[in-house]
């Protein structure tokens, strides 16, 4: 039964997003996560577009023990938004730049935190770090620090609950060699860029990212859904994602409290 707190989202994936591989992730915002989800196919892509699932318990089981200890000891955090709209600050006279930057950061932080139920921290990134044209001054929103592993709410089993595969900009950049460049060019796609850090805001080591990437791919299963097919998944136990595709792909998802 769908309760009053569930939500249904329709996803029509156009050809402009065909080369965008959605990495494996659990669905959550801040400290809140839906318990389960139902994914339904209304129209399959002409080619590809498989729905992908990955058991977080298996990832936890096979994770290098030293890396797990490091990640759990340092915790993790995500950047959840990038705002590349502050180039005008660098055009101001020198003495005005820092006060303007501080005012912009405080204003944006207050506006975002008024709309979400968790505290975000705004940070400045510049140039290639933001992957925008030139040296555009970009503001990044970072979510609170959290652990990479949680206990399942029903079974108390430890499960990998970490969106590094989808959120790491380094892993997405690595996938461009196979699928082509990301197209973060307009609208929400330009803003909703993400990355992942240790809890102290340092970047993950390349070797650690490679291990996490390989391990996630090892346990990922591709499901070629056809119209009428549905997949019910446990959001705490199972990560999900989407393969690249050709044509138009139309699916919907309902999230359960």
N, C-alpha and C positions, 0 to 999 in steps of 0.2 A: 504494500500500500504506500502511496506517495503522501507524505504528510504536508501540512501547511508551510513548513519551513524549507521544503525542497524547491529547487529552481531548475528550469529547463533552458538550455542554451542551444541554439541552432548554429552550426558552423558550415558556411558555404565557402569552400576553399577554391578561389579562382586561380587561373593559370599564372597570375603574377606572383603567387606564393608557392608555385609548384616545386621549386628547388629548395624550399625551406624545410629542413629536417627538424622536427620537434623532438628534442632529446627526452630521455626518460625522466619523469618527475612525479612527485606526489602533489596533490592539489592542497594548498594551504595559503593563508594570508596571516602574517604575524604569528600568533599563537593559536589560531583557530583553523580547523580542518574539517571538511565534511567526512562523514563516516563511510559512505559508499557512493557508487555512481553507476548509472546505466547508460552505456553508449549504444546508439542505434544508427544503422546505415540506411539512408534513403536513396542515395545514388553513389555508386562506386566510381572512382576515377577510371579513366580509360586505361591507365596503366599505373601500377604502384599504389601509393597511398595506403598501405597496410596499417592497421591499428596495431600498436606494439605494447606488450606488457612485460613486466620484469618483477620477479619475486624478491622483495627487499630482504627477506630472511636468508635467501641464498647468497645475496651480495654480502650481508653481514658475516655469514659463515665463512666465506672465502677471502674476506678482506685481510690484507697483510696486518699482522698483529701490531707491529711498530707504528704503522701509519694510522691504524685505528686509535691507538693510544695517543698519538700526536693530535689527531683531529678532535678526539674527545677531550683531551686536556686543554687545547687552545680554543675549542668550540669553533663555530663557523658563523658567517653572516653573509647576506646577499645584498647586492644593490638591485633595486627593483624598478628604477626609473632614471632616465637621463634627459635633462632639459638643455638643449643646445641653443639657447636663446639670449645669451648674455655677452655677445661680442661687443655690444655697445659700451660695456664697462671699460674695455681696453682702449676705447677711443676717447675716453674722458681725460682731462689733464691729470698728470701724475698724482698730485695730492688728493684728488677726489676718488681715485680708483678703489682704494681699500675701504673707505667709508661706504661707498656705493655697493661694493661686493658684500660687506657685512650686512647692510640693510636688505639687499636682495635675498641673501641667504636666510635671514631671520623671517622675512615676509613669506617666502616660499615654504619654509618649515612650518610656520604657524598655519598657513592655508591647508597644507597636506594633512597635518596632524589633527586638524579640526574635522576632517572627513574620514579618517581611518581610526580603528580601535587599537592601534599599537603605535608606539613612538618611532618615527623615522628620524634619521640624522642626515643633514644635508652636507655634502662635501664637494669641493671643486676638483674637477679633472680637466686637463687641457691637452690639446693637440691629439696625437695618435692614441692616447689613452681612451679618448672618447670616440675614436674612429669616425670623426666628422671631417669635412673639408677644411684644410688649413688648420690654424690654431684657434679654433672657436672655443671660447670659454664656456664650459659645460658644467651644470650642477647635477650631482648624482644623489639620489635618495637611497640610503642604506637602512635595512631593517635591523631589528635588535639581534643580539648574539643569541645563538641557540645550539643545542647539541646535534650531532649528525645521526644519532641513533635514539630511537624511542622504544618504549615497551608497548606492545599491542594492547589496546584498551580492554579486550576481552580475554585473550590468552596469556597476556603478560610476557609473550615472547619478544626478545629484542629483534628489531627490524631496522634496516637502513632507511632513514627518512631524511634524505639529503638530495637536493636538486642540482648537484654539481654537473650532471650530464647535460642538462638543458640550460643551466644558468651561466656556466663558465664561458666567458668570451673567448678564451684560449682554445677550448674544445670546439666551439662553433667555428672559429677561424680555421682550425685543423680540418674540419669537415668540408670547408670550401674547396679543398683540393679534389674532392670527389663529386660534390654536388653543385659547385659554383658559388659565387659570392652571394651573401645575404643581401636582401633588398630593403634595408631600413632607410627608405627614402621619403616617405610622407606619412601624414596622419599619425595614428596611434603606434604604428610600427616603428616610427622614428623615436618616439618617447619611451616605449616599453622595452628598452634594452636592459639587459641584466649582466651581472658578473657575480663571482663568488670569491670570498676572502676567508682567511682565518679570522677568529674572533678579535685579534689584535689589529685587523685591517691590512695585514700583509697578504700578498698573493700566494696562492698555493704553488708549490714547486712543480716544475714540468714533469718530473718523474712520478710524482704523486698523482697528477692529473692523468698521465698515461695509464697508470695502474687502475685507477677508477674507471677510466674509459673502457679499457680492455675487459675489466670484470663485469661492467654493466652490459656490454655487448655480448659477453659469454652467456648471460642469463636472460637475454631478451628473446621473446618469441614473437614472430610476425603472424598476424591474423588477417587474412584476406577476406574482409567482410563484404557480403553482397546485400542488396536491398532486402530489408526485413530482418537481417541478422541483428542480434543484440548481445552485448557483453556486460555482465554485471560484475563489478570488481570492488574489492575491499581497498579503500584508499590508504589505509594504514599499512597494509601488507604488500600492496602491488603498485608499482610505478607504471606509468603509461606514456605513450608518445605516438608520433605519426611519421611514416616514411615519406620520402619525396614522391611526386606523382605527376601524371600528365592528364590534362583535361580538367573537368570540374568535379569536385568531390563534395558531397553533401551529407553531413552527419549531424546528429544532435546528441546532447548529453543531459541527463537529469541528475542533480546532486541531492543526496539525502543527508539529513542532519546527523 
